[in-house]
Amino acid sequence: MRPRYEAPLAPAAQVGHDEDMKSLLCLLSLLLAGAAPDSAERDPGGTYRLVGEQDVASGLRLQADGRFQYFLSAGALDERSQGRWRSAGGEVILTTEPRPVPPVFRPGPAARAGGTALSVKVSFPGGGGIAGVDLRIGFDEGPPVETYTQEDGWTLAADEKRVPRWIELQVPMHDFASPRFPIDLAAGNALAFTLVPNDLGVFDFTGVRVETARKALIVHRGGARLRYEAVRE
């Protein structure tokens, strides 16, 4: 804040108050320094919790030893992360360690099944079908079909007469999608995929901007600004 004067001081008064002005200017400089944004200079270490979001619980701890811990829980979604942190230029750089290995959809051999032109099942490595995997199936003509699996899989509607050509699988909750797999009905019409989790649920902070604010951190993620406020410990 700059000092604001309605009118200049008269010369006599100015001479009489030189020492006072020096003291005032010194104090003013200290006040200006104290009012400067502290986001780039303060130590951001501590514990923070997410605020302003409904039905979401999340925390971030920046430890004094340069390590961090993170968790988020929102409905069926659970995330966690840990690694190293450092402060630079008004931001906190988070490096997830070890670097998470992303999950993969592994296609199995196609089989033959009656009663439908196409069926799809997604399972865990140990067996057991997975519900809620999004499917996008393209055909020889027209728009693709967008649907999702049940635990016992998915089957193409009987009134669908187009020929399936490719399939994509996705778990939007974890921002995870497969490449496009071709469909060869001559090899089989019952498709099986295994979801290999690897580090599914471990969030990778690579490229995620974390801005320091007064007693808070602002996490820029997916177009959203998530505010984490400091918790008094």
Legacy VTK file of the C-alpha trace (Angstrom):
# vtk DataFile Version 3.0
C-alpha trace
ASCII
DATASET POLYDATA
POINTS 233 float
0.000 0.000 0.000
1.375 3.418 -0.911
0.938 6.395 1.521
-1.722 8.779 0.275
-1.561 12.542 1.053
-4.402 14.904 0.281
-1.989 17.899 0.076
1.790 18.476 0.279
3.263 19.400 3.636
4.149 23.016 4.194
7.936 23.700 4.130
8.088 24.754 7.802
6.273 21.689 8.994
8.452 19.489 6.786
11.650 20.864 8.346
10.269 20.452 11.840
9.402 16.795 11.317
12.388 15.381 9.419
13.195 12.854 12.111
9.578 11.815 12.419
9.379 11.321 8.654
12.482 9.133 8.689
10.942 6.976 11.389
7.630 6.870 9.536
9.294 5.858 6.273
11.248 3.143 8.060
8.079 1.798 9.661
6.227 2.037 6.353
8.893 -0.013 4.594
8.581 -2.704 7.263
4.794 -2.732 6.905
5.057 -3.002 3.134
7.460 -5.907 3.482
5.097 -7.633 5.875
2.109 -7.097 3.583
3.842 -8.610 0.579
2.426 -11.940 -0.619
3.967 -14.675 1.471
3.120 -17.520 -0.892
6.574 -17.584 -2.504
8.558 -17.157 0.711
6.805 -18.965 3.521
7.553 -22.563 4.363
4.496 -24.440 3.050
5.202 -27.527 5.160
2.310 -28.839 7.221
-1.000 -30.652 6.959
-3.805 -29.507 4.652
-7.402 -30.626 4.085
-9.639 -30.128 1.060
-12.433 -27.582 1.551
-15.413 -26.472 -0.527
-16.171 -29.865 -2.091
-19.214 -31.968 -1.192
-18.922 -35.672 -0.412
-15.145 -35.608 -0.888
-12.533 -36.149 1.813
-8.920 -35.395 0.976
-5.738 -34.492 2.806
-2.177 -33.554 1.915
0.742 -33.556 4.345
4.058 -31.873 3.493
6.550 -33.266 5.995
9.622 -31.467 7.275
11.859 -34.209 5.845
10.785 -33.362 2.288
8.309 -36.229 1.946
4.577 -35.907 1.292
1.489 -38.057 1.823
-1.850 -37.648 0.048
-5.258 -39.321 0.065
-8.645 -38.670 -1.519
-11.954 -40.484 -1.037
-15.033 -39.650 -3.116
-17.756 -42.272 -3.289
-16.268 -45.395 -4.843
-13.042 -43.583 -5.742
-10.065 -43.933 -3.416
-6.711 -42.353 -4.273
-3.387 -42.236 -2.497
0.087 -40.972 -3.224
3.425 -40.359 -1.549
6.856 -39.108 -2.521
9.008 -35.980 -2.361
8.099 -32.298 -2.330
9.953 -29.027 -2.764
8.986 -25.375 -2.889
9.863 -23.247 -5.920
8.582 -19.873 -7.133
5.367 -19.816 -5.158
4.485 -23.396 -6.023
4.960 -26.829 -4.483
6.432 -29.485 -6.756
5.204 -32.971 -5.852
7.058 -36.014 -7.181
5.259 -39.315 -6.649
7.669 -42.083 -5.613
7.916 -44.732 -6.708
6.486 -43.712 -10.084
3.154 -45.552 -10.401
2.803 -48.316 -12.971
-0.487 -47.672 -14.808
-3.091 -50.416 -15.101
-3.587 -52.226 -18.400
-6.353 -54.101 -20.180
-4.922 -57.365 -21.432
-6.922 -59.027 -24.234
-7.386 -62.784 -24.078
-8.080 -65.180 -26.913
-11.488 -64.790 -28.529
-13.911 -67.696 -28.186
-17.167 -68.805 -29.744
-20.499 -68.124 -28.056
-24.035 -68.707 -29.276
-27.064 -66.515 -28.842
-25.357 -63.211 -29.641
-23.229 -61.619 -32.325
-20.783 -60.263 -29.755
-20.115 -60.586 -26.026
-17.501 -58.881 -23.836
-16.322 -59.771 -20.341
-13.736 -57.987 -18.199
-12.192 -59.799 -15.214
-9.497 -59.370 -12.602
-6.363 -61.532 -12.918
-7.644 -63.913 -10.236
-11.040 -64.259 -11.888
-14.321 -62.573 -11.130
-16.078 -60.242 -13.516
-15.852 -56.459 -13.196
-18.922 -54.267 -13.466
-18.825 -50.645 -14.573
-16.099 -50.759 -17.213
-17.120 -48.417 -20.029
-17.169 -49.892 -23.524
-17.098 -48.086 -26.856
-17.691 -50.349 -29.838
-17.288 -49.248 -33.449
-18.994 -50.823 -36.478
-18.587 -51.043 -40.202
-20.959 -48.085 -40.501
-22.724 -45.574 -38.331
-21.889 -44.256 -34.849
-20.299 -46.430 -32.151
-22.233 -47.972 -29.264
-21.312 -46.683 -25.800
-22.223 -48.950 -22.898
-20.703 -50.639 -19.819
-20.118 -54.089 -18.377
-21.918 -56.012 -15.655
-20.129 -58.638 -13.560
-21.234 -61.298 -16.048
-20.182 -59.164 -18.991
-22.092 -57.499 -21.817
-23.815 -58.730 -24.971
-24.709 -56.929 -28.176
-28.419 -56.300 -28.703
-30.109 -58.826 -30.977
-31.525 -56.108 -33.232
-28.043 -54.706 -33.978
-27.259 -55.875 -37.519
-24.067 -53.920 -38.131
-20.689 -55.651 -38.009
-18.473 -54.779 -34.987
-14.961 -53.691 -35.993
-13.219 -52.391 -32.849
-13.576 -51.897 -29.117
-12.206 -49.469 -26.502
-12.400 -49.931 -22.728
-12.244 -47.211 -20.091
-12.420 -46.645 -16.331
-13.247 -42.908 -16.173
-13.059 -42.811 -12.389
-9.310 -43.388 -12.632
-8.868 -41.567 -15.964
-7.677 -44.814 -17.513
-8.434 -46.043 -21.036
-7.270 -48.857 -23.304
-5.981 -48.568 -26.846
-8.388 -49.492 -29.628
-8.556 -53.262 -30.096
-9.682 -54.661 -33.469
-12.547 -57.148 -33.499
-12.180 -60.204 -35.772
-15.423 -62.142 -35.684
-13.815 -64.890 -37.775
-11.553 -65.617 -34.780
-14.348 -65.480 -32.206
-17.287 -63.426 -31.009
-16.788 -63.800 -27.221
-14.135 -61.299 -26.184
-12.361 -61.522 -22.832
-10.166 -58.879 -21.219
-8.192 -58.940 -17.985
-7.766 -55.736 -16.024
-4.271 -55.856 -14.530
-4.471 -53.228 -11.732
-0.744 -52.595 -11.183
-0.790 -49.289 -9.229
-4.435 -48.466 -9.868
-5.484 -45.886 -7.269
-2.010 -44.358 -6.868
-2.208 -40.790 -8.170
0.755 -39.462 -10.127
1.337 -35.761 -9.439
3.592 -35.341 -12.480
2.533 -32.156 -14.270
0.000 -31.172 -11.582
0.413 -27.544 -10.525
0.171 -26.865 -6.783
0.069 -23.144 -6.015
0.847 -21.797 -2.561
-1.579 -19.266 -1.106
-1.931 -17.737 2.329
-2.352 -20.711 4.668
-3.570 -22.832 1.743
-2.539 -24.823 -1.316
-4.415 -24.625 -4.621
-4.206 -27.852 -6.623
-4.929 -27.345 -10.337
-6.311 -30.607 -11.623
-8.526 -31.484 -14.563
-9.576 -27.877 -15.073
-10.586 -27.527 -11.402
-8.994 -25.489 -8.615
-9.024 -27.555 -5.431
-8.347 -25.585 -2.271
-6.508 -27.287 0.587
-6.427 -25.246 3.801
-3.812 -25.624 6.508
-4.818 -27.606 9.579
-3.603 -26.336 12.925
-1.523 -29.076 14.534
LINES 1 234
233 0 1 2 3 4 5 6 7 8 9 10 11 12 13 14 15 16 17 18 19 20 21 22 23 24 25 26 27 28 29 30 31 32 33 34 35 36 37 38 39 40 41 42 43 44 45 46 47 48 49 50 51 52 53 54 55 56 57 58 59 60 61 62 63 64 65 66 67 68 69 70 71 72 73 74 75 76 77 78 79 80 81 82 83 84 85 86 87 88 89 90 91 92 93 94 95 96 97 98 99 100 101 102 103 104 105 106 107 108 109 110 111 112 113 114 115 116 117 118 119 120 121 122 123 124 125 126 127 128 129 130 131 132 133 134 135 136 137 138 139 140 141 142 143 144 145 146 147 148 149 150 151 152 153 154 155 156 157 158 159 160 161 162 163 164 165 166 167 168 169 170 171 172 173 174 175 176 177 178 179 180 181 182 183 184 185 186 187 188 189 190 191 192 193 194 195 196 197 198 199 200 201 202 203 204 205 206 207 208 209 210 211 212 213 214 215 216 217 218 219 220 221 222 223 224 225 226 227 228 229 230 231 232
